[in-house]
Amino acid sequence: RRYCSGCPEVDEALVKRLRAAHSFGRGIQYGRQHLYASYDMALFGEREVDPMQEWIRMESETPVGHVPGTQFPGTFEHIVGGYGAGYYGYMWSEVLALDMLSAYGKNLMNPAVGKRFRELILARGGQRPAGEMVREFLGRDPSPKAFFEEITGQRGG
């Protein structure tokens, strides 16, 4: 259905190009997020580290490497803003969300799955540990499979 009489038609070729553009650069994006989470965990781990030297060491191991003179740790507000050792939560929440979304299969409007999600996840709020609720909804332990399919462009949609 068209809502804009003066707008050009959106054809299948354009949709395919938009989908391809959506996933462009994901490897770099998720590689960076993994680096940030790993750095955060290193700073709050058992071993005491020099923050700048640890960053240089870790960033140097990435494909892009470390750029001398940059001072990323000084701008990483999460580590001093009360979110220390929790940055991994961004990617972990995406893993859980995509895993729960996979319970719907090809029918995102499946009322039975939607009802189960509402009753087991939303209605309970913080009454039970989140991990328990996710396991009960999925009927198994969480899996990164749907996340990897999404970031590698293997998930349908």
Secondary structure, 3 states (H helix, E strand, C coil): CCCCCCCCCCCHHHHHHHHHHHHCCHHHHHHHHHHHHHHHHHHCCCCCCCHHHHHHHHHHCCCCCCCCCCCHHHHCHHHCCCCCCCCCHHHHHHHHHHHHHHCCCCCCCCHHHHHHHHHHHHCCCCCCCHHHHHHHHHCCCCCCHHHHHHHCCCCCC
